[in-house]
Amino acid sequence: MAQTNLPTEGTEFWLGYTNNFTGTEALEVYITSETTASGQVSMPGMGWSQFFSVTPGVTTNVYIPIGYAQITSNQLIENRAVHVVSDNAISVFALNAHFSSMDATVVLPVQSLGTEYFVASYSGV
């Protein structure tokens, strides 16, 4: 199978948060750019949004309301997706933090997403 490098910069991103193993104290989106950028982080299904601006070379973070964003069940479809849009190319990272347990990821832009996915996870207790 041929491999290609997927761009991690873009102007539109979607992400979601699951439970952290021991609970969650903070859900954050980190946004960086090589150019000046502005945009919005929103949760259309929950009616929440926040505008942001990015200075080149400086990371901007947006705190996501835990009660809105965190998916708490693996048996239900929930409208808790986080949507990030920007007027210029940005990179987006997501963080789910709790004392002694932290999850982080690079969020791929929409243009880098495919149509087939594998979920790497652990079995519930």
A tleap script that builds the chain and sets N, CA, C and O, in Angstrom:
source leaprc.protein.ff14SB
mol = sequence {
  NMET ALA GLN THR ASN LEU PRO THR GLU GLY
  THR GLU PHE TRP LEU GLY TYR THR ASN ASN
  PHE THR GLY THR GLU ALA LEU GLU VAL TYR
  ILE THR SER GLU THR THR ALA SER GLY GLN
  VAL SER MET PRO GLY MET GLY TRP SER GLN
  PHE PHE SER VAL THR PRO GLY VAL THR THR
  ASN VAL TYR ILE PRO ILE GLY TYR ALA GLN
  ILE THR SER ASN GLN LEU ILE GLU ASN ARG
  ALA VAL HIE VAL VAL SER ASP ASN ALA ILE
  SER VAL PHE ALA LEU ASN ALA HIE PHE SER
  SER MET ASP ALA THR VAL VAL LEU PRO VAL
  GLN SER LEU GLY THR GLU TYR PHE VAL ALA
  SER TYR SER GLY CVAL
}
set mol.1.N position { 0.838 -1.162 0.000 }
set mol.1.CA position { 0.000 0.000 0.000 }
set mol.1.C position { 0.897 1.245 0.000 }
set mol.1.O position { 1.831 1.344 0.796 }
set mol.2.N position { 0.610 2.176 -0.886 }
set mol.2.CA position { 1.375 3.418 -0.956 }
set mol.2.C position { 0.975 4.342 0.190 }
set mol.2.O position { -0.201 4.428 0.544 }
set mol.3.N position { 1.945 5.022 0.761 }
set mol.3.CA position { 1.665 5.970 1.828 }
set mol.3.C position { 1.889 7.380 1.312 }
set mol.3.O position { 2.800 7.629 0.522 }
set mol.4.N position { 1.052 8.294 1.764 }
set mol.4.CA position { 1.212 9.695 1.422 }
set mol.4.C position { 1.248 10.510 2.706 }
set mol.4.O position { 0.756 10.077 3.748 }
set mol.5.N position { 1.827 11.671 2.617 }
set mol.5.CA position { 1.836 12.578 3.763 }
set mol.5.C position { 0.557 13.383 3.753 }
set mol.5.O position { 0.251 14.058 2.770 }
set mol.6.N position { -0.191 13.318 4.837 }
set mol.6.CA position { -1.430 14.066 4.946 }
set mol.6.C position { -1.152 15.436 5.538 }
set mol.6.O position { -0.443 15.551 6.538 }
set mol.7.N position { -1.710 16.482 4.921 }
set mol.7.CA position { -1.532 17.815 5.510 }
set mol.7.C position { -2.201 17.906 6.877 }
set mol.7.O position { -3.304 17.396 7.072 }
set mol.8.N position { -1.526 18.558 7.819 }
set mol.8.CA position { -2.113 18.786 9.140 }
set mol.8.C position { -2.569 20.233 9.297 }
set mol.8.O position { -3.154 20.587 10.321 }
set mol.9.N position { -2.312 21.067 8.305 }
set mol.9.CA position { -2.804 22.441 8.305 }
set mol.9.C position { -4.037 22.531 7.425 }
set mol.9.O position { -4.130 21.858 6.399 }
set mol.10.N position { -4.980 23.366 7.832 }
set mol.10.CA position { -6.187 23.548 7.044 }
set mol.10.C position { -7.024 24.666 7.615 }
set mol.10.O position { -6.587 25.398 8.503 }
set mol.11.N position { -8.242 24.793 7.094 }
set mol.11.CA position { -9.145 25.853 7.549 }
set mol.11.C position { -10.441 25.305 8.142 }
set mol.11.O position { -11.284 26.076 8.601 }
set mol.12.N position { -10.610 23.974 8.137 }
set mol.12.CA position { -11.803 23.379 8.753 }
set mol.12.C position { -11.439 22.047 9.392 }
set mol.12.O position { -10.778 21.208 8.780 }
set mol.13.N position { -11.883 21.864 10.642 }
set mol.13.CA position { -11.567 20.672 11.429 }
set mol.13.C position { -12.802 20.241 12.213 }
set mol.13.O position { -13.629 21.070 12.593 }
set mol.14.N position { -12.917 18.946 12.449 }
set mol.14.CA position { -13.934 18.380 13.347 }
set mol.14.C position { -13.222 17.472 14.339 }
set mol.14.O position { -12.291 16.757 13.968 }
set mol.15.N position { -13.653 17.495 15.598 }
set mol.15.CA position { -13.065 16.609 16.597 }
set mol.15.C position { -14.091 16.296 17.675 }
set mol.15.O position { -15.133 16.946 17.766 }
set mol.16.N position { -13.786 15.303 18.481 }
set mol.16.CA position { -14.651 14.929 19.597 }
set mol.16.C position { -13.814 14.484 20.775 }
set mol.16.O position { -12.652 14.108 20.616 }
set mol.17.N position { -14.397 14.525 21.943 }
set mol.17.CA position { -13.726 14.119 23.176 }
set mol.17.C position { -14.459 12.946 23.800 }
set mol.17.O position { -15.682 12.975 23.941 }
set mol.18.N position { -13.716 11.916 24.171 }
set mol.18.CA position { -14.282 10.808 24.929 }
set mol.18.C position { -13.842 10.949 26.381 }
set mol.18.O position { -13.083 11.856 26.723 }
set mol.19.N position { -14.322 10.052 27.226 }
set mol.19.CA position { -13.918 10.074 28.632 }
set mol.19.C position { -12.430 9.812 28.764 }
set mol.19.O position { -11.874 8.956 28.077 }
set mol.20.N position { -11.799 10.551 29.645 }
set mol.20.CA position { -10.446 10.242 30.054 }
set mol.20.C position { -10.576 9.104 31.067 }
set mol.20.O position { -11.594 9.008 31.752 }
set mol.21.N position { -9.580 8.254 31.172 }
set mol.21.CA position { -9.667 7.061 32.011 }
set mol.21.C position { -10.091 7.367 33.443 }
set mol.21.O position { -10.913 6.646 34.011 }
set mol.22.N position { -9.544 8.422 34.030 }
set mol.22.CA position { -9.834 8.705 35.435 }
set mol.22.C position { -10.736 9.920 35.632 }
set mol.22.O position { -10.908 10.368 36.766 }
set mol.23.N position { -11.313 10.462 34.571 }
set mol.23.CA position { -12.143 11.663 34.661 }
set mol.23.C position { -11.508 12.781 33.868 }
set mol.23.O position { -10.428 12.608 33.304 }
set mol.24.N position { -12.157 13.914 33.816 }
set mol.24.CA position { -11.634 15.030 33.032 }
set mol.24.C position { -11.695 16.311 33.840 }
set mol.24.O position { -12.701 16.615 34.481 }
set mol.25.N position { -10.592 17.062 33.798 }
set mol.25.CA position { -10.541 18.366 34.443 }
set mol.25.C position { -10.529 19.493 33.431 }
set mol.25.O position { -10.982 20.596 33.738 }
set mol.26.N position { -10.015 19.242 32.214 }
set mol.26.CA position { -9.941 20.290 31.193 }
set mol.26.C position { -9.979 19.690 29.801 }
set mol.26.O position { -9.299 18.704 29.516 }
set mol.27.N position { -10.778 20.294 28.940 }
set mol.27.CA position { -10.793 19.979 27.516 }
set mol.27.C position { -10.340 21.244 26.801 }
set mol.27.O position { -10.930 22.310 26.973 }
set mol.28.N position { -9.293 21.119 26.002 }
set mol.28.CA position { -8.736 22.294 25.350 }
set mol.28.C position { -8.447 22.022 23.881 }
set mol.28.O position { -8.141 20.897 23.486 }
set mol.29.N position { -8.550 23.076 23.084 }
set mol.29.CA position { -8.128 23.062 21.693 }
set mol.29.C position { -6.973 24.057 21.593 }
set mol.29.O position { -7.110 25.214 21.991 }
set mol.30.N position { -5.837 23.607 21.064 }
set mol.30.CA position { -4.678 24.461 20.838 }
set mol.30.C position { -4.598 24.751 19.346 }
set mol.30.O position { -4.710 23.841 18.525 }
set mol.31.N position { -4.406 26.014 19.001 }
set mol.31.CA position { -4.401 26.435 17.604 }
set mol.31.C position { -3.124 27.218 17.340 }
set mol.31.O position { -2.803 28.149 18.078 }
set mol.32.N position { -2.389 26.846 16.283 }
set mol.32.CA position { -1.180 27.557 15.885 }
set mol.32.C position { -1.241 27.848 14.396 }
set mol.32.O position { -2.011 27.235 13.656 }
set mol.33.N position { -0.417 28.795 13.971 }
set mol.33.CA position { -0.365 29.146 12.559 }
set mol.33.C position { 0.937 29.864 12.252 }
set mol.33.O position { 1.538 30.481 13.132 }
set mol.34.N position { 1.365 29.783 11.015 }
set mol.34.CA position { 2.533 30.531 10.568 }
set mol.34.C position { 2.141 31.933 10.112 }
set mol.34.O position { 3.008 32.775 9.881 }
set mol.35.N position { 0.835 32.186 9.982 }
set mol.35.CA position { 0.327 33.494 9.577 }
set mol.35.C position { -0.752 33.936 10.555 }
set mol.35.O position { -1.226 33.136 11.362 }
set mol.36.N position { -1.136 35.181 10.489 }
set mol.36.CA position { -2.242 35.674 11.299 }
set mol.36.C position { -3.513 34.952 10.857 }
set mol.36.O position { -3.765 34.809 9.661 }
set mol.37.N position { -4.303 34.504 11.812 }
set mol.37.CA position { -5.532 33.784 11.490 }
set mol.37.C position { -6.585 34.093 12.538 }
set mol.37.O position { -6.266 34.398 13.687 }
set mol.38.N position { -7.835 34.012 12.132 }
set mol.38.CA position { -8.940 34.138 13.085 }
set mol.38.C position { -10.045 33.201 12.649 }
set mol.38.O position { -10.136 32.814 11.485 }
set mol.39.N position { -10.879 32.846 13.604 }
set mol.39.CA position { -11.948 31.912 13.288 }
set mol.39.C position { -12.828 31.650 14.485 }
set mol.39.O position { -12.936 32.465 15.401 }
set mol.40.N position { -13.461 30.478 14.452 }
set mol.40.CA position { -14.421 30.138 15.488 }
set mol.40.C position { -14.327 28.658 15.838 }
set mol.40.O position { -14.211 27.801 14.962 }
set mol.41.N position { -14.378 28.378 17.133 }
set mol.41.CA position { -14.536 27.018 17.643 }
set mol.41.C position { -15.988 26.930 18.096 }
set mol.41.O position { -16.451 27.774 18.864 }
set mol.42.N position { -16.710 25.910 17.623 }
set mol.42.CA position { -18.123 25.813 17.974 }
set mol.42.C position { -18.537 24.365 18.177 }
set mol.42.O position { -17.858 23.427 17.759 }
set mol.43.N position { -19.660 24.228 18.823 }
set mol.43.CA position { -20.323 22.938 18.967 }
set mol.43.C position { -21.754 23.151 18.466 }
set mol.43.O position { -22.646 23.469 19.253 }
set mol.44.N position { -21.972 22.975 17.165 }
set mol.44.CA position { -23.286 23.273 16.586 }
set mol.44.C position { -24.432 22.524 17.257 }
set mol.44.O position { -25.526 23.072 17.394 }
set mol.45.N position { -24.204 21.296 17.673 }
set mol.45.CA position { -25.253 20.503 18.304 }
set mol.45.C position { -25.593 20.936 19.715 }
set mol.45.O position { -26.625 20.541 20.256 }
set mol.46.N position { -24.725 21.750 20.320 }
set mol.46.CA position { -24.927 22.191 21.699 }
set mol.46.C position { -25.177 23.699 21.793 }
set mol.46.O position { -25.465 24.211 22.875 }
set mol.47.N position { -25.070 24.411 20.671 }
set mol.47.CA position { -25.314 25.847 20.677 }
set mol.47.C position { -24.226 26.672 21.338 }
set mol.47.O position { -24.503 27.758 21.847 }
set mol.48.N position { -22.983 26.177 21.342 }
set mol.48.CA position { -21.869 26.889 21.977 }
set mol.48.C position { -20.861 27.298 20.914 }
set mol.48.O position { -20.637 26.558 19.956 }
set mol.49.N position { -20.246 28.480 21.074 }
set mol.49.CA position { -19.166 28.889 20.174 }
set mol.49.C position { -18.274 29.922 20.853 }
set mol.49.O position { -18.676 30.592 21.804 }
set mol.50.N position { -17.051 30.031 20.336 }
set mol.50.CA position { -16.102 31.029 20.825 }
set mol.50.C position { -15.196 31.426 19.656 }
set mol.50.O position { -14.694 30.567 18.932 }
set mol.51.N position { -14.995 32.717 19.483 }
set mol.51.CA position { -14.098 33.214 18.453 }
set mol.51.C position { -12.657 33.186 18.962 }
set mol.51.O position { -12.413 33.257 20.167 }
set mol.52.N position { -11.700 33.081 18.025 }
set mol.52.CA position { -10.288 33.095 18.387 }
set mol.52.C position { -9.504 33.877 17.345 }
set mol.52.O position { -9.959 34.080 16.219 }
set mol.53.N position { -8.318 34.309 17.746 }
set mol.53.CA position { -7.356 34.882 16.804 }
set mol.53.C position { -5.986 34.309 17.153 }
set mol.53.O position { -5.693 34.025 18.314 }
set mol.54.N position { -5.153 34.146 16.123 }
set mol.54.CA position { -3.836 33.546 16.303 }
set mol.54.C position { -2.775 34.511 15.790 }
set mol.54.O position { -2.881 35.037 14.682 }
set mol.55.N position { -1.771 34.732 16.595 }
set mol.55.CA position { -0.587 35.485 16.204 }
set mol.55.C position { 0.421 34.485 15.647 }
set mol.55.O position { 0.597 33.424 16.246 }
set mol.56.N position { 1.087 34.770 14.535 }
set mol.56.CA position { 2.051 33.812 13.973 }
set mol.56.C position { 3.080 33.361 15.009 }
set mol.56.O position { 3.695 34.180 15.691 }
set mol.57.N position { 3.254 32.044 15.112 }
set mol.57.CA position { 4.242 31.477 16.018 }
set mol.57.C position { 3.831 31.409 17.475 }
set mol.57.O position { 4.621 30.980 18.317 }
set mol.58.N position { 2.602 31.827 17.795 }
set mol.58.CA position { 2.114 31.798 19.173 }
set mol.58.C position { 0.907 30.860 19.231 }
set mol.58.O position { 0.038 30.912 18.361 }
set mol.59.N position { 0.852 30.012 20.244 }
set mol.59.CA position { -0.262 29.078 20.387 }
set mol.59.C position { -1.417 29.752 21.114 }
set mol.59.O position { -1.235 30.392 22.150 }
set mol.60.N position { -2.606 29.595 20.548 }
set mol.60.CA position { -3.834 30.091 21.169 }
set mol.60.C position { -4.588 28.883 21.695 }
set mol.60.O position { -4.730 27.890 20.982 }
set mol.61.N position { -5.075 28.946 22.932 }
set mol.61.CA position { -5.875 27.815 23.405 }
set mol.61.C position { -7.290 28.275 23.724 }
set mol.61.O position { -7.521 29.387 24.198 }
set mol.62.N position { -8.229 27.372 23.445 }
set mol.62.CA position { -9.647 27.596 23.696 }
set mol.62.C position { -10.109 26.490 24.629 }
set mol.62.O position { -9.912 25.307 24.349 }
set mol.63.N position { -10.724 26.880 25.735 }
set mol.63.CA position { -11.258 25.899 26.676 }
set mol.63.C position { -12.658 25.492 26.234 }
set mol.63.O position { -13.499 26.343 25.944 }
set mol.64.N position { -12.899 24.198 26.185 }
set mol.64.CA position { -14.180 23.654 25.759 }
set mol.64.C position { -14.981 23.285 27.005 }
set mol.64.O position { -14.442 22.639 27.903 }
set mol.65.N position { -16.260 23.680 27.084 }
set mol.65.CA position { -17.063 23.315 28.261 }
set mol.65.C position { -17.188 21.794 28.395 }
set mol.65.O position { -17.715 21.129 27.503 }
set mol.66.N position { -16.704 21.254 29.509 }
set mol.66.CA position { -16.703 19.804 29.709 }
set mol.66.C position { -18.109 19.231 29.624 }
set mol.66.O position { -18.313 18.197 28.989 }
set mol.67.N position { -19.067 19.871 30.241 }
set mol.67.CA position { -20.434 19.362 30.234 }
set mol.67.C position { -21.059 19.298 28.853 }
set mol.67.O position { -21.985 18.519 28.631 }
set mol.68.N position { -20.570 20.102 27.925 }
set mol.68.CA position { -21.091 20.081 26.553 }
set mol.68.C position { -20.371 19.068 25.671 }
set mol.68.O position { -20.998 18.396 24.851 }
set mol.69.N position { -19.061 18.958 25.838 }
set mol.69.CA position { -18.246 18.263 24.848 }
set mol.69.C position { -18.006 16.785 25.101 }
set mol.69.O position { -17.908 16.012 24.148 }
set mol.70.N position { -17.909 16.378 26.335 }
set mol.70.CA position { -17.451 15.026 26.614 }
set mol.70.C position { -18.521 13.986 26.327 }
set mol.70.O position { -19.620 14.031 26.880 }
set mol.71.N position { -18.177 13.048 25.451 }
set mol.71.CA position { -19.067 11.933 25.144 }
set mol.71.C position { -18.962 10.940 26.285 }
set mol.71.O position { -17.866 10.502 26.635 }
set mol.72.N position { -20.089 10.588 26.859 }
set mol.72.CA position { -20.060 9.767 28.066 }
set mol.72.C position { -20.549 8.341 27.856 }
set mol.72.O position { -20.446 7.516 28.764 }
set mol.73.N position { -21.077 8.039 26.678 }
set mol.73.CA position { -21.592 6.698 26.439 }
set mol.73.C position { -21.102 6.187 25.103 }
set mol.73.O position { -20.983 6.954 24.148 }
set mol.74.N position { -20.818 4.904 25.027 }
set mol.74.CA position { -20.441 4.328 23.742 }
set mol.74.C position { -21.638 3.692 23.051 }
set mol.74.O position { -21.478 3.032 22.024 }
set mol.75.N position { -22.822 3.879 23.590 }
set mol.75.CA position { -24.020 3.258 23.037 }
set mol.75.C position { -24.965 4.268 22.384 }
set mol.75.O position { -25.992 3.879 21.829 }
set mol.76.N position { -24.632 5.548 22.443 }
set mol.76.CA position { -25.519 6.585 21.925 }
set mol.76.C position { -24.801 7.470 20.920 }
set mol.76.O position { -23.589 7.669 21.003 }
set mol.77.N position { -25.560 7.996 19.973 }
set mol.77.CA position { -25.045 9.036 19.090 }
set mol.77.C position { -25.353 10.361 19.770 }
set mol.77.O position { -26.508 10.649 20.085 }
set mol.78.N position { -24.322 11.166 19.996 }
set mol.78.CA position { -24.491 12.433 20.693 }
set mol.78.C position { -24.018 13.586 19.804 }
set mol.78.O position { -23.045 13.441 19.064 }
set mol.79.N position { -24.696 14.715 19.873 }
set mol.79.CA position { -24.361 15.898 19.075 }
set mol.79.C position { -23.332 16.762 19.786 }
set mol.79.O position { -23.598 17.928 20.076 }
set mol.80.N position { -22.155 16.201 20.072 }
set mol.80.CA position { -21.154 16.904 20.853 }
set mol.80.C position { -19.860 17.165 20.066 }
set mol.80.O position { -18.809 17.378 20.670 }
set mol.81.N position { -19.924 17.151 18.753 }
set mol.81.CA position { -18.736 17.384 17.931 }
set mol.81.C position { -18.287 18.831 18.039 }
set mol.81.O position { -19.103 19.744 18.160 }
set mol.82.N position { -16.969 19.025 17.994 }
set mol.82.CA position { -16.365 20.354 18.034 }
set mol.82.C position { -15.916 20.690 16.609 }
set mol.82.O position { -15.224 19.902 15.965 }
set mol.83.N position { -16.317 21.860 16.131 }
set mol.83.CA position { -16.019 22.316 14.768 }
set mol.83.C position { -15.105 23.541 14.858 }
set mol.83.O position { -15.411 24.496 15.573 }
set mol.84.N position { -14.000 23.509 14.141 }
set mol.84.CA position { -13.062 24.627 14.123 }
set mol.84.C position { -12.942 25.113 12.687 }
set mol.84.O position { -12.644 24.327 11.788 }
set mol.85.N position { -13.172 26.403 12.467 }
set mol.85.CA position { -13.007 27.011 11.141 }
set mol.85.C position { -12.133 28.248 11.273 }
set mol.85.O position { -12.142 28.922 12.303 }
set mol.86.N position { -11.375 28.539 10.214 }
set mol.86.CA position { -10.440 29.651 10.238 }
set mol.86.C position { -10.365 30.304 8.869 }
set mol.86.O position { -10.645 29.668 7.853 }
set mol.87.N position { -9.982 31.586 8.845 }
set mol.87.CA position { -9.831 32.298 7.581 }
set mol.87.C position { -8.492 32.021 6.900 }
set mol.87.O position { -8.353 32.286 5.706 }
set mol.88.N position { -7.511 31.499 7.620 }
set mol.88.CA position { -6.209 31.121 7.071 }
set mol.88.C position { -5.814 29.757 7.623 }
set mol.88.O position { -6.416 29.271 8.580 }
set mol.89.N position { -4.801 29.142 7.019 }
set mol.89.CA position { -4.360 27.810 7.430 }
set mol.89.C position { -3.870 27.817 8.875 }
set mol.89.O position { -3.086 28.676 9.278 }
set mol.90.N position { -4.351 26.840 9.645 }
set mol.90.CA position { -3.969 26.659 11.042 }
set mol.90.C position { -3.667 25.185 11.290 }
set mol.90.O position { -3.993 24.329 10.468 }
set mol.91.N position { -3.045 24.899 12.422 }
set mol.91.CA position { -2.892 23.537 12.927 }
set mol.91.C position { -3.664 23.455 14.233 }
set mol.91.O position { -3.660 24.397 15.025 }
set mol.92.N position { -4.327 22.325 14.454 }
set mol.92.CA position { -5.189 22.161 15.627 }
set mol.92.C position { -4.765 20.921 16.399 }
set mol.92.O position { -4.492 19.870 15.818 }
set mol.93.N position { -4.715 21.065 17.723 }
set mol.93.CA position { -4.386 19.974 18.629 }
set mol.93.C position { -5.451 19.930 19.716 }
set mol.93.O position { -5.949 20.975 20.137 }
set mol.94.N position { -5.803 18.742 20.172 }
set mol.94.CA position { -6.816 18.594 21.218 }
set mol.94.C position { -6.188 17.968 22.448 }
set mol.94.O position { -5.330 17.091 22.344 }
set mol.95.N position { -6.626 18.429 23.623 }
set mol.95.CA position { -6.106 17.935 24.894 }
set mol.95.C position { -7.263 17.609 25.823 }
set mol.95.O position { -8.217 18.378 25.942 }
set mol.96.N position { -7.168 16.460 26.479 }
set mol.96.CA position { -8.127 16.028 27.490 }
set mol.96.C position { -7.294 15.736 28.735 }
set mol.96.O position { -6.593 14.726 28.795 }
set mol.97.N position { -7.372 16.617 29.725 }
set mol.97.CA position { -6.466 16.528 30.872 }
set mol.97.C position { -7.186 16.161 32.153 }
set mol.97.O position { -8.312 16.592 32.404 }
set mol.98.N position { -6.503 15.343 32.968 }
set mol.98.CA position { -6.932 15.004 34.316 }
set mol.98.C position { -5.676 14.676 35.108 }
set mol.98.O position { -4.671 14.254 34.537 }
set mol.99.N position { -5.732 14.866 36.407 }
set mol.99.CA position { -4.591 14.576 37.262 }
set mol.99.C position { -4.062 13.174 36.977 }
set mol.99.O position { -4.812 12.202 37.069 }
set mol.100.N position { -2.808 13.060 36.640 }
set mol.100.CA position { -2.078 11.820 36.351 }
set mol.100.C position { -2.556 11.076 35.107 }
set mol.100.O position { -2.202 9.912 34.920 }
set mol.101.N position { -3.349 11.717 34.258 }
set mol.101.CA position { -3.769 11.081 33.005 }
set mol.101.C position { -4.079 12.176 31.991 }
set mol.101.O position { -4.943 13.022 32.227 }
set mol.102.N position { -3.372 12.159 30.860 }
set mol.102.CA position { -3.576 13.201 29.863 }
set mol.102.C position { -3.593 12.581 28.468 }
set mol.102.O position { -2.726 11.778 28.126 }
set mol.103.N position { -4.585 12.960 27.669 }
set mol.103.CA position { -4.700 12.511 26.288 }
set mol.103.C position { -4.556 13.724 25.379 }
set mol.103.O position { -5.132 14.778 25.650 }
set mol.104.N position { -3.783 13.578 24.293 }
set mol.104.CA position { -3.614 14.670 23.340 }
set mol.104.C position { -3.508 14.086 21.939 }
set mol.104.O position { -3.099 12.939 21.762 }
set mol.105.N position { -3.880 14.888 20.942 }
set mol.105.CA position { -3.819 14.418 19.567 }
set mol.105.C position { -3.680 15.584 18.605 }
set mol.105.O position { -4.075 16.709 18.910 }
set mol.106.N position { -3.117 15.302 17.445 }
set mol.106.CA position { -3.143 16.233 16.322 }
set mol.106.C position { -4.479 16.007 15.629 }
set mol.106.O position { -4.862 14.864 15.383 }
set mol.107.N position { -5.187 17.080 15.314 }
set mol.107.CA position { -6.477 16.972 14.632 }
set mol.107.C position { -6.234 17.211 13.145 }
set mol.107.O position { -5.673 18.237 12.760 }
set mol.108.N position { -6.653 16.268 12.315 }
set mol.108.CA position { -6.483 16.417 10.870 }
set mol.108.C position { -7.572 17.314 10.296 }
set mol.108.O position { -8.725 17.243 10.721 }
set mol.109.N position { -7.207 18.165 9.323 }
set mol.109.CA position { -8.223 19.002 8.688 }
set mol.109.C position { -9.139 18.168 7.795 }
set mol.109.O position { -8.792 17.053 7.405 }
set mol.110.N position { -10.300 18.714 7.480 }
set mol.110.CA position { -11.301 17.997 6.679 }
set mol.110.C position { -10.696 17.473 5.379 }
set mol.110.O position { -10.994 16.346 4.982 }
set mol.111.N position { -9.849 18.265 4.701 }
set mol.111.CA position { -9.311 17.823 3.412 }
set mol.111.C position { -8.389 16.617 3.542 }
set mol.111.O position { -8.102 15.964 2.538 }
set mol.112.N position { -7.912 16.298 4.750 }
set mol.112.CA position { -7.051 15.128 4.956 }
set mol.112.C position { -7.819 13.891 5.395 }
set mol.112.O position { -7.246 12.806 5.487 }
set mol.113.N position { -9.112 14.043 5.667 }
set mol.113.CA position { -9.909 12.906 6.128 }
set mol.113.C position { -10.309 12.012 4.963 }
set mol.113.O position { -10.557 12.490 3.857 }
set mol.114.N position { -10.367 10.749 5.215 }
set mol.114.CA position { -10.812 9.790 4.217 }
set mol.114.C position { -12.234 9.352 4.515 }
set mol.114.O position { -13.017 10.099 5.103 }
set mol.115.N position { -12.559 8.129 4.103 }
set mol.115.CA position { -13.903 7.596 4.319 }
set mol.115.C position { -13.907 6.286 5.092 }
set mol.115.O position { -14.977 5.767 5.410 }
set mol.116.N position { -12.732 5.739 5.401 }
set mol.116.CA position { -12.645 4.506 6.176 }
set mol.116.C position { -11.766 4.760 7.398 }
set mol.116.O position { -10.695 5.358 7.290 }
set mol.117.N position { -12.236 4.292 8.576 }
set mol.117.CA position { -11.541 4.594 9.816 }
set mol.117.C position { -11.398 3.348 10.678 }
set mol.117.O position { -12.228 2.440 10.624 }
set mol.118.N position { -10.332 3.316 11.475 }
set mol.118.CA position { -10.124 2.297 12.495 }
set mol.118.C position { -10.068 3.015 13.833 }
set mol.118.O position { -9.422 4.055 13.957 }
set mol.119.N position { -10.732 2.473 14.816 }
set mol.119.CA position { -10.725 3.057 16.149 }
set mol.119.C position { -9.825 2.204 17.034 }
set mol.119.O position { -10.064 1.012 17.226 }
set mol.120.N position { -8.793 2.836 17.566 }
set mol.120.CA position { -7.910 2.160 18.508 }
set mol.120.C position { -8.389 2.506 19.906 }
set mol.120.O position { -8.447 3.677 20.281 }
set mol.121.N position { -8.730 1.489 20.667 }
set mol.121.CA position { -9.318 1.738 21.982 }
set mol.121.C position { -9.031 0.543 22.885 }
set mol.121.O position { -8.465 -0.465 22.460 }
set mol.122.N position { -9.433 0.685 24.123 }
set mol.122.CA position { -9.330 -0.423 25.059 }
set mol.122.C position { -10.726 -0.896 25.400 }
set mol.122.O position { -11.693 -0.151 25.240 }
set mol.123.N position { -10.838 -2.105 25.860 }
set mol.123.CA position { -12.118 -2.681 26.233 }
set mol.123.C position { -12.578 -2.129 27.566 }
set mol.123.O position { -11.785 -2.009 28.500 }
set mol.124.N position { -13.851 -1.792 27.659 }
set mol.124.CA position { -14.401 -1.267 28.918 }
set mol.124.C position { -14.429 -2.312 30.007 }
set mol.124.O position { -14.394 -3.512 29.737 }
set mol.125.N position { -14.491 -1.849 31.232 }
set mol.125.CA position { -14.500 -2.757 32.397 }
set mol.125.C position { -15.916 -3.166 32.687 }
set mol.125.O position { -16.159 -3.927 33.624 }
savepdb mol mol.pdb
quit
